[in-house]
Amino acid sequence: MLLAGLSFGQGYIEGVNVSYEHMPMKIKTEAGDQKFTGSNLKIATTIPIFLTPNKSKYLLVGGNLEAFHFSGTHPDFEVKKVYSISPTLGYSTTVSKNFNLTALLMPFLSSDYKNVKSSDIKFGAIVRGSWKVSDNLTWKGIVGYRRQFYGPQYIVLVGMDWKVNAKLWIFGDLPHSATVSYAVNKKVNAGFNLFVQNSTYRLNDQRRYFEYNTVNPGLFAEYYISPDWAIRATAAYTLIRNMEIYHKNDKADGFIDFYELGNRKDPINPEVAGGLSFKVGLSYRIVPGKH
């Protein structure tokens, strides 16, 4: 969610994005399998406030909301609901004809929202540089820092926005996200999508936290219901689905993106199996340079 405010591909910012993900889940135990479902609702807004007539400088103001719910009976996985809310503030400027610099600051409140304390609030910041090589190719470099319940998370990403031809686009920020989009016609796109998330949430008893670390490659199809609004459906299979509960003092040396450093103690709960996930999303897309 830290990167939602910098979500940028094919020349647009996702000013509003609402998505709902459905995840069939399973835990294997000696007493039998525990089957249940997870659902993840996310709402993200990023509104540019243009400061110059040519729209080369603008503020980014918005926020993100996440509501994560686990239904069914799963005694070996104690998490029922967790939430995250994060206002965002950023600034973007065109330094030169071919170089853009964007910075984003974001505090987080991520927990089950029971007995909320000031220590539940964490902070993150990101800086992105974009180099326009040609009208069809832009390279990006992103560095950032976020404080999680396990310790520090360092963000180092390399991105691109490449219009291969009139129908094929490739964009994203590896290893966090990647999209290969093919324009079937003026209103329909289809292709491949990769999404990575690493988040932590404080649990009610103040002695534990929940970590969600996932890598989801999948296939998508999207339809423009208007020139600015698009609806997208994605079917993915989780290569990594770490849904783990730790004692509050079980810390990692840190993470680089979603890669863990050091030797942290094993999680309290048994492993949650990987599997399919299904997502549907609606987004409003803003082109900063569009007059």
N, C-alpha and C positions, 0 to 999 in steps of 0.2 A: 504493500500500500504506500510505502514511502515514495515509490517511483510513479505513482498515479499522477501526481502534479506535473511530471515531466513527460507524460505519455504523449508521444509525438511520432507519427508515421504517415508516409505519403503526403507530407506537407500540412497536416492538420493537428490541432490539439483536440483531445476529447473533452469538450467543455462540460458535458454531463455523461456519466456512464452508470447504468443500473444493471446489475447482473445477479443471476440466481443459479447456484450450482447444486446439483443433486449427486450424492456419492453413496452407492451401496457399499457396506463395510462388513468386515468379519474379523473376529478374534478366535484363534484356535486354542482350546484348552483341553486338559485331560477329561474334564466333565462334559465336553462337547463344544461345538462351535457356537459362538455368540454372534448372531447376525443382527445388524441394525443399519440405520442410515444417517448420513450427515447432510446438512443443508447449510449453504453459506450465501447469505445475501450481502451484497456490497453496493454502496452508493458513493460515487465519487464526483466531485465538481471541481473544475478548474476554469475560472473566468479571467480572461485577459482584460486589463484596464489599460488602454492604449494612452501613452503619454505624448506622442508626437503624431503629426498629421500623416506621415508615411508609415505609421505603425511599426517603426523599427525599435522602439523602446516601449515596454509595457510591464505592469505589475501582474503577478499571478496570485489570485485570491480564491480560496476554496476550502475544501475539506473532504474527509473520507469517513464513511461509516461502515462497519462490518458487524453482522449478527450471525454467529456460528451456533448451530443447534444440532444436537445428537438425540435421535428418537429411539424408541425400542428399549429392550432390557439388555444391559451390558454391565454386569456387576464388576467385571475386571477393568472397566474403563470408567472412571468416576465422573468424567466431565459431561455435563448436560448442556450448558449454555455458556458462551463467552462472547464478549463484545469488544469492539475497538472504535474509538472516535479520535479524529485528529484534524484540527484546523491547519491550513497551509498558507504560507506567505512566500512569494518569490518575486524575482526581478529578472527580466530578460532584456538584453541590449545587443544591437548589431554593432560590433566593434569596428568591423571593416566590411567591405563589399562581400567577402566570402567567409567571415567569421562571426559567429554568434555565441554569446556567453549567457548562461542562465544559472541562477542560484535559487535554492529552495530550502526553507526552514520549516520544520514540522514537529510539534509536540504530540505525544501519544498518551492515551489513557486506555490500556488494554487489560481487561480482567473479566471476571464473571459479574462485576459491578455489585458485589456484596461487600459491605464494610470497606468502602473505598477509602484509600489513604493517599497522601501526597506522594508517597514513595512509588505508587503505581504509575506515576507520570514519567515517561521517558522522552528523550529528544533525538531527533535525527536531522541531518543536513546533507545536501547534495549540491555539487557544482558540475555543470555540463558545458563542454565546448563543442560547437558544431562547425565543421569545415566543409564548405560547399565547393566540391571539386569541379562540378559541371552542373548544368541544369537538370541532369538525370541522376547525379550521385552526390551524397553528403555523408561524410564520416563524423562520428561522434565519440567523444571520450567522457566518461562519467566517473567521478570519485565521490565517496560519501562516507558518512559515519552514522551509526545508530546504536543507541544503548538498549540492550535487551535484558531480560531477566537472567539469562545465562552469562551476561557480560557484554563485551563490545562486538559489534558487527561492522566489518569494513567492506565497503562497496567499491568494486573496481570493474567497470564495464566498458566494452568496446561496441559501439553501435554503428549502424549504417542505414541509409534510406536510398535505395537504388531502384530507379525505374529502368528495368531491363529493356522493355519495349512498351508499345501502346497497351498491352494487356497484362504484362507480368511485373509485379512489384515485390521487392524483398526489403524488409525493414525490421528493426528491433535492436535490443541492447543485450548482447550476449555476456554472460550466460543466463541473464534474467528472463529474456523474452526474445522471440523470433517469429516472424510471420512471412510466409510466402503466399502471395495473393494473386490469383488469376481472375481477370475480368471476363466473365462469361458474356455479359452484355453491359449496357450502361447502368443497370440497376442491380445486377447480381455479381458477387464475387465469391470465390471458393478457394480453398487451399489448405496449407499446413500452419499450425500455430503451436508454439512452445511457451509455457508459462511456468515460472518458478515463484514460490512463496516461502519465506522464512519469518515466522512470527511467534511471539511468546505472550502469554496471558497469565496474570497472577490469579490463583485460585483462592477460594473463600477463607480457608483456615489459616492464611498468611504464612504457611510453612511450605507451600508447594507452588509450582508454576507448570503450565501446559505449553508445550512447544509443538508447532505445526510446521513441518519442513517437507515440501513436496515439489516434485518435478513432473509436469504434465505435458507430454506431447500429444497432439490431437489433430483432427480434421474439422474444418469449419465451413459454413456457408452463410453469407450475409446478403441482406436485401435492403436497398435504399428505399424507404417509404416516402422520402422527400429528398431534395438536394442536400439537406443537412443532417437528416435523421436516418440511422441504419440500425437494423436488428440482426443479430448474429447468433447462430446456434453452433455449439461445439461439442463433439464427442471425443474424449481423451482417455488415455490409459496411463495410470500413474507409474512411472519408473521408480520413483521414490515417494513413499507416503509414511513419513515419520510423525506419528501422533503420540507424543511421549510426555509422561508426567515425571517431574523431578522434585526433590527436596530443594528448598530455596537456596541452600548453601552449596548445591551441586553446580559448580560453575565450569564453563569451558574457558580455555585460554582466549577464545574468540572465534569468530567466523569470518571467512572471506567469502562474501556472497552467501552461498548455502553450504560451503565446505567448512567442516569443523576442524579447529586446531586444538591440539592437546588431547588428554585422556580423561574425559569426564566419567563419573560413575554411571553405571547402567540405569536406565529409567525404572520407575517403580512398576509400571503396568506392563503386561505382555504385549508382544508386537501386534500391531494392526496391519492386516494384510493389504497389499496393493490391489488395485482393481480399476474398473471403469469409473468415469465421472462424466456428467452431462451438464452443460451450461447454456443458458440463454441470456442474451444481453441486449440492451437498447442504449444507443449512444448518440449524442449531439456533437457534431464535429465542426470546429472553427478553424478557418485558415487565417493565420495572423496577417499575412501580406495581402489578403484579398480586399479590394476596395468595393 
